């Protein structure tokens, strides 16, 4: 038993949880930030070229730019996932 009467492991665990909460709390407003979805809708959700792997879609993936980006490997990977 310690001089304080409690278990030292419980105090350390409580202190660790308190430090983790104090560190995470300032970042909670970032969880609903609109910047998290800035290009996903156009690149993935509303992109009809990612729904198949035919010649026309592959040609688009290799030659097109969308939102100023040329990312053929990303589009190919997303089409394979779909």
Beta strands, then each sheet from edge to edge (+ up, - down):
end
